[in-house]
Amino acid sequence: MRVKKNYALASNPTIKQQLLTWAQQFDEVVWLDSNDYYSKKKYEAILAVSAFTAIKTDVENAFAKLHEYQSTTKDWIFGYLTYDLKEDTEQLSSNNYDGINFPDLYFFQPQKLIFLQDDKIKFHYLKMVDDEIETDFEKIKKQTYKTPKKLVHPKLKSRISKKDYLQKVEVMKNHIQRGDIYEANFCQEFYLENTKINPLESYFRLNEISTPPFASFLKLDKKYALCASPERYLQKEGDKIISQPIKGTAKRLVDKQKDLALAEKLQNDAKEISENVMIVDLVRNDLSRTAQKGSVEVEELCGLHSFKQVHQLISTVSSRLKEEFSAVDVLKTTFPMGSMTGAPKISAMKIIEKLEETKRGLYSGSIGYFTPDSDFDFNVVIRTILYNSITKYTSCSVGGAITSLSVPVNEYEECLTKIDALKKALRANL
């Protein structure tokens, strides 16, 4: 049972900063920010802190455990799914290096839940802490954030050398030419060792640089995800399911005419379009496993969407959920998302595992929430800084889709385009 109180919010450009600064006192924090974007979002931002109950598990029967927790709790729950949950549904495994060591699945029921919506700040607190609403609001309004004097200037290391990356792309193209796969998402890790970063400062910088529609700040077990994702994995509202895969990327340019020309080039790029169409077909197939007959639709195909750092091609695929399937069933039958695997999905994941040198963990996974009515909204964890504050290890992975038309050096340059915002947020060099 939650006690709800709403307050009018006078113009306050720093309220988000104040909320996140105030939240740092808690051990469990999930912040979701739409940055004023479109995209069928109910809330401008959501902050969930302080676990009342939680589920933390490895891959074994993870989705079944999540279903039990979510259906029993019947409340708001926030958390994440790691890419490695693929091992719960398929005969797959990973022996690659993992520098962050996130639990495979982690969700919690927050004691304190705050929404920003329609010029209001809305507090939804469990009854046990509802007497703290007014006090918390006063504390939040008094928060000030000061940029740290000492800022990190590290050098990001590459887990895969450029030479090895180019060779690995050729190996993947050979698999495509043999007909093993049509496409696969190949990722590489850039990282820092024994370097303390300021997660909040890095997130603020990253969000300012990118202002994406699916930004998130996550803090659990002294591990952090600072996420500037432009991509929705999956949303459920009632019986309607929406997936919005991204495939196709071009950098932004300062010169408006050149920037427009680059966007038009992306929109007509046969290689990028073929990537997107293949993933749309995969998503359609995934959604059909839980969909009412004839309800799977492509609402938008290869739409051009421009963000501060990049232009992207985004498609929207929807379906209507059959009554016999649960909310968690939809996640289980579509996970991991096709945009981060390839097609066919299982074959692509097997090849990815052999060629990549880092366990993906939360990267390529998803951060999001369930409502008390079993609706949900989840992003794709890309353009993200992962940080383990105990081991002082920072991980920044990037990747792209490899097809028969891929030029290895161009794929490497796309990785550098995607790492640029993360590098700037960390004040790092390559």
URZIFEN-V286193 format. One line per field, one symbol per residue. ss: DSSP state (2 for helix, 1 for strand, 0 for the rest). psi: psi as a letter, one per 20 degrees, with the letter a starting at -180 (. if undefined). burial: I if it has 24 or more other C-alpha atoms within 12 Angstrom, else O. Layout:
ss->???
psi->???
burial->???
//
This chain:
ss->0111111100000022222222200000111110000000000011111111111110000222222222222000111110222222200000001000000011111111111110011111112222222222222220000000000000101100022222222222222222000011111111110000002222222222220001111111001111111001111110011111011111100002222222222220022222222222222222220010000011111111110001111111111110000022222222000222011022222222222001000000011111000001111000011111000011111111110000022222222222222222200010
psi->pppppqpqoqonijhgggghghiiiqhopppppilkrbllphqgqpppqnpgrqpprahokghghggggghgglrpqqbrpqhiihihirmqrpjrpoiglqqhpoqqoqhpppqpplkqpppnqqhijhiigggggggghiqqpppqgoqpmropqphpqgghghghhhghhhhghijhrhqqopqqpqrqqlpproggghgggghhghmrilqqppopkkqqpoplpippgqqpocjpppqmqppopqqqqgogghgghhghgghjohggghgghghggggggghhhjqqpjipqohpplpppprhhqqqopqpprrppqhiqrghhgghiiqrqhijfapqgggghggghhhqjpphchpjbqpbqqrhjjrrpqapnrlppppoigilpppoqrarppahipoghhhghhghghighgghhilrr.
burial->OIOOIOOOOOOOOOIIIIIIIIIIOIOIIIIIIIIOOOIOIIIIIIIIIIIIIIIIIIIOOIIIIIIOIIIOIOIIIIIIIIIIIIIIIOOIIIOOOIIIIIIIIIIIIIIIIIIIIOOOIIIIIIOOIOOOIOOIIOOIIOOOOOOOOOOOOOOIOIIIOOOOIIOIIIIIIOIIOOOIIIIIIIIIIIIIIOIOIIIIIIIIIIIIIIIIIIIIIIIIIIIIIIIIIIIIIIIIIOIIIIIIIIIIIIIIOOOOOOOOOIIOOIIOIOIIIIIIIIIIIIIIIIIIIIIOOOIIIIOOIIIIIIIIIIIIIIIIIIIIIIOOOIIIIIIIIIIIIIIIIIIIIIIIIIIIIOIIIIIIIIIIIIIIIIIOOIIIIIIIIIIIIIIIIOOOIIIIIIIIIIIIIIIIOOIIOIIIIIIIIIIIIIIIOO
//
